[in-house]
Amino acid sequence: MDVFLVHPSYSSQIEEELKAWLNERLVELLEEQPEWFNDTVKAKIPDDFVADPAMLLRIRGVDIEKNS
């Protein structure tokens, strides 16, 4: 999804909708791993866009069970 790859000013008007969309679909995106949801896109997602801290760790590639 290119919206995460461009300067944040391009999506600032839809930021709240984008956050809601991402949080509603995050589990599905992480499970299905669509081609566009790659490491580059994940790295560009701002931390404050993800409501669940555990999901943020998954996006960042942190293995929660391994670190417990």
N, C-alpha and C positions, 0 to 999 in steps of 0.2 A: 504494500500500500504506500504509494508515493507521498502521502500526506506527512508521514513521519520522516521522509528523506529531504524535505525542503525546509527552508528557514521557517521557524515558528510563526513569524509574522504573517505568513500566507494562510495559516489555519487559525489564527487568533480569534476570528469572529465565530468560529464553530467549535471552539475548545471544549466547552461543556458538553456539547452533543458528542464530540469525539471521545471524550472520557467515558461518557455513559455507554456508547457503542462498544468501546474496547472492553470495559468491565463486564458487560453483558455477554460478550463472546470469548473472553479470555480462556476459559477452560477448554472450549471447543477448539480454539486456535492452537493451543498447546498440545492437545491430543491429536488433532488432524494434521498439523504442520503443513498448511498450504504452501505452495512453492514461494509465494510472495512474502510469507511470514518467516523470513530467514534471519540469521544472526545480525546482519546489517540493520534490518528494520527493528529488531528487538533492542539493539543497542541505542537506537535513536528515540525510543519511547521514553519520555520524561518520567522520572520516578513518581512525581505527583499525579500522573495520569492513572496509576494503578492503586485502587483502594485497598486491596488485600496484600499485606506485607509478604505473606508466603508466596503469593502469585508473582510478586515483584522478584523475589529470590529465584523462582523458577525461570522467569524471563531472563534474568541475569546469568543463568546457568549454574546456580548454586544448588548442590544436592543437599537438601535439608536433612534427610535421614543420615547421610554420611557425616554431616557436621554436628549431629546430636550427641 
